């Protein structure tokens, strides 16, 4: 699989200075954690789940979570488990490309039980999403994951969700974060990424952000995310990939990109249907939140609607200017430090302070690609929509 792999090769050549790399479920964890992108959630009870997965893969989705937790009713859990076994068995019989697939469970016992019930089809599973993760609640999940991995002989990753009230409340936050850090460090090789449950954070205070506001505008939520990145997202080798929170809205007024569309030379002569599709898929609040996620150290995003996927991926592509700066900073002859003017002659690059940024930028460039000099977000999004 690869990001933007669903668009024609000649279009990718026009868009990218460096195309996104190919990867598989067996690729190194460091690469996969950066490549998760827009992780699309789907209830595990969907009757045509296998078909849905194949369809979304054909539209550019590279990671999905099949949910047995909050997205379904308590009384539907058993049905959801049975449906997952049926749908995975169906997928195992098809010769199709699939995204990275994860199951969000409720209890540790579900992990080895589901792997056992999946049988040979468990090879399609990349891991499990662990809800309401703290040290006390999380260790049994991680132990169950290790047990299931040993029994199946198949590599399985964990993606803990940080969403508990103990993490939100100021008087317990630091202690809770320290416990989480101990737990995920102990199982570092199995933890692919940490996910943020912002909807649960808001619930604790009866809050819900409006479609024109981001998680970063809700100060009590922003403070938690900042502390999570501070303690668990460091670039010194101790940190993990932390993904952006879910965006809840998927229908907005058609006012988004009309000025940009008129200015875009890439779209000159394109069909009006493409313009309307681009407008329909565009969301001001979502785009601003993705930008703020990245500025604050998050990579990838939880998504609950397919229309969110392409904006996340398009905004994750490294610009030609970013790539140029990162390459300059990491040249072997720069290892002694110093300051240099960027090739774009609009900024100064400080070699030592900017080194960690440059390393992360080149990893993102590897999985999402580098845009050509004249290519921006609108062109990438339009190409993704038109397929």
N, C-alpha and C positions, 0 to 999 in steps of 0.2 A: 504494500500500500504506500501511498505518498499523498501529501497535501497537494490539492489542485490536480490530482491524477485523473479526475473525471473530465477534464477539458482536453481538447485536441493538442497533440504535441506541437504543431506549428503555432498555436496560440500561446502555449507556454513559452516557446522560444521568443516570441514577440514581447511577452510580459516580463521575463526574468533574465537578469544578468547572470544569476546562478540559480538553477532550478532546484526545487525541494528534493531531498534525497529519498530513495526508497527505503522502507524498513518493514520488518515483520514482527509478529508477536514474540519471536525469539531474539530480537535485537537487544543490545545492552540496555540495562535499566536507565542509565543516564540519558540515552537518546529517547527512549520511550516516554520518560517523564516530561521531557520538553515537547514531545510530539503529540501529546494528548489532545491539544487544541480545544475545540468546543465539544465537550463530552455531553452527548444527548441522552437524557433520561427517558425511559419508557416504562409504564406499568407492566409487571410480569404477567398480568392476566390477559393481555391483548390476544385475541384468538388467532390472528394472522401475524404473530410476532416475527416468525422466520422471514416472511415476505417483507415485512416492514424493515427488518435489519438489512436485507439485501438491497432494498430500494434506497435506503439512506446511505449505504456504502456507495451506491452509484451516483449519489449526489454530493459526495465529498466528505461524508462523516467518517472519521477514523477511530472514534472511541464512543462506546455506548454503555450505559448502566441500565440493567434490567431490574426494576425495583420491586422488592417484596415488603418494603417498609411503609413510609408515610403515604405513598401514592395509591395504596390499595386499602380496603377495609380490613379490619382484624379478622372477620369471618371468611375472608377470601384468600388468606395466606396459603392454606393447603391446596386450594385450586391453583393458585399462582405457582406453587412448587411443581405440581403435576404438569402444568402448562409449559413450564421451562424445560422439563425433561423431554416432553413431546417435541417442542420447537427446536431444541438443540439436536435431538435425534434426526429431525428433518434436515437441519442445516448440515449435519455431518454427512448426509447422503448426497449433497449437492457439490458440484465443482464450481464454486464461486468465491470471489474475494470477499472477505469479511473484515469489519472493523475489530479493534480490540474490544472484547466483551467482558463486562464485569457484572456481578450480581450483588445487589444491595440487600443484605440480610437483616434480620431483627435480633437473632440470638446466635451465640457461638456454635451451638449444636447443629445449626442448619448447615454450616460450612462442610464438615466431613460427610454429613448425610446427603447433601446435594451432589457432592463430587462422586460419592458411591453410586447414587441413583443415575447420574449422567453416564457412568460407564465410559466406553471409548469416546463418547462425544465430549467428555471433559477436556479433551485436547483443544477444543475451540475456546475454552475459558481462560481469560488472562488473570482473573482474580476476583476479589470481593471488596465491596465498599462497606466500611464498618461504622455504624451510626453512633452518634452521641459519645464520642470517644474521649475517655479520660484514662489515666493510668489504671485505676481500679477496674473499670468496665472494659478497657481495651485489651489488657493482657490475656484474658480468656479467649477473645477473638483471635489474637495473634497466635496463641498456642494451638487453637483449633485449625488455623490456616496451616501451620507447620505440620500438624498431624495429617491433614488432608493432602498436603504436598508430598509427604513421605509415602503415604499409602498409594497415591496415584502415579508417582514418578514424574509428575508434570509440574513445571514451575508455575507458582501462583503468587500474585502480588496482592498487597493490601493497600487500600486507599481509605485511611481514617477520615471521618467527618468531624470537624471541630465545631460543635453546636450546643454544648451543654450549658446550663445556667451557671455552673461553677466557673466556667471560663468567662462568662459575661460579667458576673458580679465583681466589683472592684476588690472586695475583701478576700476573695478566694482565687483571684485570677492568677497571680504569680505562682502560688503553690500548685494550682492546677496545671499551668504551663510547664512548670518544672517536672511534674509527674508525667505529663505527656512526652516531654523531651526524653525522660529516662526510658519510657516504654518503646518509643519509636527508634531510639538509638540502639537498644538491645536487639531489635529486629530490623536493623537498617537495611539489610540486603533484601528484605521482603516488602518494605514500604516504598511504593512507587511515587506517591504524591500525597499531600495533605489537602483536604477539601474543606471549604468554609460553609457552614450552615447558617447563613444570614437570616433566613426566614424565621428560624427558631430563635435567634437573638432578638429580632424585632418582636416576636410573640411574647417574650418575657416582659415587655413593657407596653404591650398593646399597640404596637406601631406597625405601619406599613408604608413604604415609600411610594410616592406617586410616580407616574410614568415619566415625568420631567425631572425627577430627582434620582440620584445615584446612591448606592450604599455609603459612599464617602460623604454625602450630605447629611447622613444620620450620624451625628457625632458619637453617640454611645456605641454604635456599630463600628464606626471608623476607628475608634480607639482600640477596640478588640483586635481588629485586623492588623493594625499597626503593631500591637504587642506580639501577635502571632508571628508576623514577619521578623520582628526584632529578635525573638528567641529561637525561631524554628526555620527561618529562611535566610540565614546568613551565608555569605559567599566565601567563607573561609574553609569550606570542606565539611563543616558540621551540619549545614542546613539541608533542607528538602525543598522540592518544588511545592509551592503553595498556589492553588488554583483560585480563580476568581469566583465570586458568589453568583447564584442564580439570578437571572433577569426574568421577572414574572409576566411581562406584558408582550403581546405580539400583534396588536392592531392599533395603529396610530393614524393621525391625519396625514394626508398626502401633501406634505409641505417640505419634505426633508432635503432632497438633493437637487431640486429644480435649478437653482442657480449654478451648482457645480456641473450638472448635466449639460447645461447650455455652454459651459466653458470647456467641456472635455473634448479635445480633438479625436480621442479614441472612438467616441460614440457618433461622430459625424457620419450621417448616412445610414446609421443603424435603424432598425425597425422601431416604430413607436411602441410596440409591445415590450421591447427590451427596456425602454425608458420607464414605462409604467411598472414593469416588474421590479426594476431597481428602486423606484420610489416606494413601492409597496413593501419591499424588504428592508427599507431603511428606517431606523429608529434613533431619534436624537439622544434620548436618555441612555439607551444601550451603548451607543457609540462613545458617549462621554464616559460611561462607566468602564468600558474596556480600556480606554485611554488612561484613565486614572488607575485602574488595576495594574497596568504595565508600569506606570510611573512609580507605583508604590511597591514593586517587587513581586507581583503576582503574574503567573503565566498560565494561559488556558482559562476555561470558564465552564461552569455547570450550566447546561441549557435544557429547557423544557419544551422548546418548539423548534422545528427544523429551520425556520426562517432566521434564527439567531446564529446558525453555524457559519455561514459565509462571512458575515461581518466580523466575527471573532477571528477567522482565519485570514481575511484580507488585512485586518489591522495588525496581525502577527507577523506579516511579511516584513523583512528587514529592508529599509530603504537603501538606495545606492550610497547615499551620504553616510549613513550609520556604518555600513559595511566598509567603506573607505576609511573612516576614522578608526574602526576596530582593527583593521589590518595594519594600519600605520602604527598603532600603539603596540601591537604584538610582534612587530618585526624583531628578529633576533638582535640586531644592532641597537635596539632601544632598551635592552634589558637593564641597562644601568640607570635608567630613568631619564629625566629631563622634560622639557616642554617643547612642543612643535606646533606650527601652524597647520591647520587641516588643509587637505587638498582642495576643499571647497572655499578656502580662505575666508571663513566666517566665524572661526572659533579657535581656541587654543586647546590642544590635547595634552594633558599631563599624564605621562606614561605610567607612573606608579599608582596614583589615585584612581586612574581610569582603567587599570588593567582588568580588574574583576568584571567591570561593565563590558569591556571588550570581549572577554572570554564568554560571557553569557550571550552577548550579541552574536558571536560566531556560531554558538550552538543553536541559537534560534534560526540563524541563517541556514544552517545545515538542514533543519527539518521543515522550515517554512519558505525557504528560498530568499533571494535578493532581487528586488525589483530593478528593472532598467531605469536609467536616469529620468526618463520622461513618463514613467508609469507611477500612478498613485493609487490610493484606496478605491476611487470610483471605478477606474479601469479594471482593477483586480476583482471587485465585486461584480461588475457587469459581466466579465468573462465567466465567473463562477456561476452566475444565474443562467446565462445562455448555454453553459455546458460545452 
